[in-house]
Amino acid sequence: MRSLTTDPCSTHLMLSTRLVYELGDPQSTLRATTDRSGPAVLINAGGEVDACNEHTWRQLVDEAASVVAPPGPFVVDVSGLDFMACCAFAVLADQGTRCRRRGIELRLVSRQPIVTRIVEACELSGVLPIFPTADAALAATTASR
């Protein structure tokens, strides 16, 4: 699979009107784009995820995950986030478990040591494997299939 960032066949994933409105709100601290290429879906998140926008984060992750086709992958790149509250990790862990039941692996992208420490401390490594780049997450899926 080619990288979604360089794949000319990738397309932006259409999100619900409500979610687009929430993400586009000038007061929102969460920014995100979603792309799809074949069965793979990628979220690029920026800004912050905390209790104030947990609902929007959950809706974003749920909507994007719902269109991933097995074998996926579902890649969530949090490299652009300046802050991730515990609720953000809980949403990802819940969705990671649901994805696995569907034969899809949710793969987290981050180079931030705090993200790795939190995932490991919460014993979520099996549900939220971490990769340094989206390309690495996509390539690992291809290589393991």
WOGILIN-V799384 format. One line per field, one symbol per residue. psi: psi as a letter, one per 40 degrees, with the letter a starting at -180 (. if undefined). A space follows every 10 residues. Layout:
psi->???
This chain:
psi->hiiddeheei ihhhiidddd dddehdeheh iiihihhbei hhhhiibiha ddfddddddd ddddddehih eaihhhhede hdhhiddddd dddddddddd defihhhhhi ehdddddddd defedddgih ididdddddd ddde.
